[in-house]
Amino acid sequence: MRNLLSFTFALTTVSAAIIGSPNELNAQTIQKVAELKPQGYSSYFMSGGGPDPLLHPDGYVFIGREWLRDASRKATGIAYAYIHLPTQKLNDQTAQLLTRGRVPGVHLVAFDGETAGFVIEDGRRAKRDACVFHGWDRRYFYFSMDVDSGELSELSESGAPGMRETFYPIGVDDEYLYQALYSNDAGCSQYKTVALRRVELDSGQLDDDWSMQLQTNGVIARPRFTGERRYLAILNYTERGVKAKNPADGFIIDPDARKAWRFRIPVTPYAIACDVAQCLLGSSQAGTISRLRLSEALANKSQQGKAEPVARGLGRMNHFVVTPGGQRVLLFWNSIVGAKHVEAREFPAMTAAKRKKFATAKVFGAPRGFRPETMVWTAAGGYILLPKPGPNGFSDDATVLVFKVTD
């Protein structure tokens, strides 16, 4: 692998155009603080299948990348753009990765201002009976880089050479990158176990003292951090009217205590928010909000529970964002085809009795509404990034809006 992955690094600065002026609304509850249009960058937010764009809970967020090419147009590396939200630094730095030889897939997955972390994906053709990845063998490696010195950690491999597992970098907390490997049980998409591991961000080494193994129902769902970075969640996806061999279930995982709670869950559980004792799920199709009681599940030796109805929400819900004080939650949904506002409700009650509405036209500059699937927010809920909605509500793929949220 060292021949394949020969790296040098540099740091450059890319100026980001600031458009317009801050727009204070509703007693500073949601305030637009910037519009960013980094010149020469694309892919402002990773797709649903890519790594988490929140590179650090304190607010380093991936906003773009671009291939670097020489005079002959040969790719020589990738430049990554990111922003630090608490300081509202609008001159975005980029981490520049130069490679020699065959270029593997590379993802920036962690950054805290001093250390950058990367996951490398190296794929090779496999026998056609290997249905996972359509006949490809994949190897995954993590390494970190000290930004000031350029010093690299050793490569740390996730999984085994020639593996058939599905690999996901889940996301980071203050110290670790969490990863998941879904094992394939000799048949296409018949996943039976998921192994959770973590890597120390600074050293790049696997934490040999920490691992978890969970049994699934054979349905794959990408693990993710809950918004406040307290828990990991695996919420298996089902839809109304689709017959499933096994009922939909999901896991809430406490990485500090190394405990997992298993729950029966509603269909299309897109939105999630947690406090110490519970997690609340929002169903996109059903428009309902359900509660997972972690404290009661912990007392149950089987560590299993069932989602309990709490309140009506709205159809097409996508995200719950708990505000910095922890007393309110913002409900986001696809407002292009739904109600043209964002709701604030009391947390964790979630009832609509004392809700507050923020018009998408007035606050977010989106008269036709917007789709929040690629929205990003910091762990404490203080900042939200949203691709700028165009005239039809869909992203214009060029500008990022930054909002500050206060109670």
Helices and strands as residue ranges (DSSP letters): E 7-18, G 26-28, E 30-38, E 54-56, E 60-69, E 75-84, E 91-99, E 105-111, E 115-125, G 132-134, E 136-146, E 156-163, E 166-172, E 176-184, E 191-200, E 206-215, E 224-225, E 232-235, E 249-254, E 259-264, E 269-274, E 278-283, E 288-293, H 294-299, E 304-306, E 308-312, E 317-322, E 328-333, E 341-346, E 356-359, H 360-363, E 376-377, E 383-389, E 395-405
